[in-house]
């Protein structure tokens, strides 16, 4: 972090020369955890960019990585060495509760990786061969822009690798793309907190979330249509990979003309309608029961007053039974 | 365009955006010590009125609860007291599986707890443990007899402490998080008036346990809060997981739970069959009648009407199933119909929505 950095080579390899082969799936929980960690340290230390360090938990099978959870890490007083004892203790504790999750990497808050991060990387590399790095980019301007393209999450994932240059090997990072995946419970919880956590008529909220999702689909499709029309008009550049995947997509519609699927679908539909029928049947039974009860009260009173007087003053407005 | 979708999100009128925005996350050591010395909650059994839970704590608890189905899981929550509300900033899972017969599952996890909380101080998580949470997979958010006893002890020795219950099955079938926060009354304290709580559909096997202890605790209002950064990230996240909203199907993922609900309804109806002959019509009372005794008797008659309760249960099952079906039909129309050709299936979204509205 001094002038001696000028003869340091950049720590991230440009993405045009090398691409990471990993497929990374990031869940919303780590994203929110890291944000909370950052906010908390910002407030406690009253700095706008405190030093944040934590571990990533997840699963890695081959080239597919899934980042599911995180926990915070402590550094020793020299600010450079990870507190190994704490790390081991915490990792074992998480192992007890979530036995399927492994330590797969670490995270911190910075605009881009620097030599300092390489130093940390070396420490983590002793535990697992390729610890991933997840960076949260701190920025005060996530300004909401209506442009679909600009709205990306301020997180970047990096895969470590070795670069050989001048007959020396050094660790560098390659940027890796990631997708966001969620489990169903996670999605509902995230959705609910995003809406502030209150109820509302369940039908209304269900329909509006479906509508919002369909609208997003519609917007994306419009974007694709715009792209294709521009190609036809000769304005945009043809990207064969995109066009191939588009035609594959269209060819796979309709998604379900298969007879077996139709049968299953209809059966499920019937089952659901049966429950609706059951519910209205129970409701009518209850109303009938109520009515009978009230009728009993009425007729009991009528009989009490004696046969003569009561019959003449037959009650008006009472429902007839046919 | 995406901002409109995000605005469609913020339908609810209860968006508790903490102001000054992120101040709630700050842990003030002195204020905390002061309030722990004063302990205003010992003087008033009804002191705590709300339970504010942070977005991260909530999501962690829901995921933990879901991962543990069909077992009950439990964990601890860390936070602080602010006025008359218990604020929960973080939660962590305990390596214990609860069963109804284990009163002191907490003892086994004691070492884990102590170690975790000590370690937390090293990473600037200074808050103390202020509550515990556990899950009731499929049978609703309330405190069972064992839970009440555990919470009694907690409130005696570890106050301030709150009990939170989550139902992961209901969360998925209803499409929103089923969560409740409770505090028990001290022994020998009778609440001034048993407020009618919102009706919950409780399976027959548990309904006695629920009824016996229902007056020994009261629910706190649950509010969710998030930081400004959380807000922005959640808005951006929507851009990614709208796909999951369409692709996931509540009908399929919750099939076992739906079946058990129907079974339970069937048992309740069988019970209703025997008791229905003894129902009496409620006597209409003049509105200004202060004869509370009569009112209470009327209420009791209502509660004894097993058939009426089954109606509510049936309506709930049907509504949730209809919601799941709406999603399925939407997908069918979007992805299976060819333009111009008449839809081969006899299904249309309007019909399903109409059915859903007529049930509720």
Interface residues (C-beta under 8 A of the other chain):
Chain A: X28 X29 X31 X32 X33 X35 X36 X38 X39 X40 X41 X42 X43 X44 X45 X72 X73 X74 X83 X86 X89 X90 X93 X96 X97 X98 X142 X144 X146 X148 X151 X152 X153 X154 X179 X180 X181 X182 X183 X184 X185 X186 X187 X188 X189 X190 X191 X192 X193 X194 X195 X196 X197 X198 X199 X200 X201 X202 X203 X204 X205 X206 X207 X208 X209 X210 X211 X212 X213 X214 X215 X216 X217 X219 X253 X254 X255 X256 X257 X262 X265 X266 X268 X269 X271 X272 X273 X275 X276 X278 X279 X280 X282 X283 X285 X286 X289 X290 X293 X294 X296 X297
Chain B: X1 X2 X3 X4 X5 X6 X8 X9 X10 X11 X12 X13 X14 X15 X16 X22 X23 X25 X26 X27 X54 X55 X56 X58 X59 X60 X62 X63 X64 X65 X66 X67 X89 X90 X92 X93 X94 X95 X112 X115 X116 X119 X122 X123 X124 X125 X126 X168 X171 X172 X174 X175 X176 X177 X222 X223 X224 X226 X227 X228 X229 X230 X232 X233 X234 X235 X236 X237 X238 X239 X240 X241 X242 X243 X244 X245 X246 X248 X250 X251 X253 X262 X265 X269 X276 X279 X280 X281 X307 X308 X310 X311 X314 X315 X317 X318 X319 X320 X321 X322 X323 X324 X325 X326 X327 X328 X329 X330 X332 X334 X335 X336 X337 X338 X344 X345 X347 X353 X355 X356 X357 X358 X359 X360
